[in-house]
Amino acid sequence: MVIQFHFGDVWLHEFRVGDTITWSDKAKGSPRPGRFEIPGYPEWCKQCGLDDKGFCLVQFDGDVIIGYREATDEDMGEFDW
């Protein structure tokens, strides 16, 4: 599954769980310690046909991607859009 998210350097990088995100002068957000989640949206999958219109939460521990999960309406209400 490919999940688009806007955090760290946003120059079309492809990350996997376990990867460390990068930072640049064009980065979105700022480095943080500890565990947190950032909203993202899944892309249409040409292999399995998944076309989910919902959001996911990409999970981080510092700059390392540690997982993702489906976001609930309650989750999405916690973000300052």
Residue, then its C-alpha position, 0 to 999 in steps of 0.5 A: m500500500v502506498i500512503q501519501f503524507h506531508f511530513g519531513d522532506v516532501w520531494l516524492h520519496e518512497f519510504r517503507v516501515g523502518d525507514t528514517i524520513t529526511w529533512s530539508d529546507k522545504a520540509k513540512g513540519s519539524p523533527r519531533p521526539g517520541r511516538f506520534e501519528i501523521p495523517g495520510y491518504p492511500e493511493w489507488c492500488k493497481q495490483c489489488g484494486l484498493d481505492d479507499k477514500g478514507f485516511c490512514l495515520v502514519q506512525f512515527d517514533g522520532d524520524v522512523i516510520i514504525g507503521y500505519r493504521e486506518a484513521t477513524d473520524e475521531d482521529m481526524g478531528e484531533f488534527d488542526w487542518 
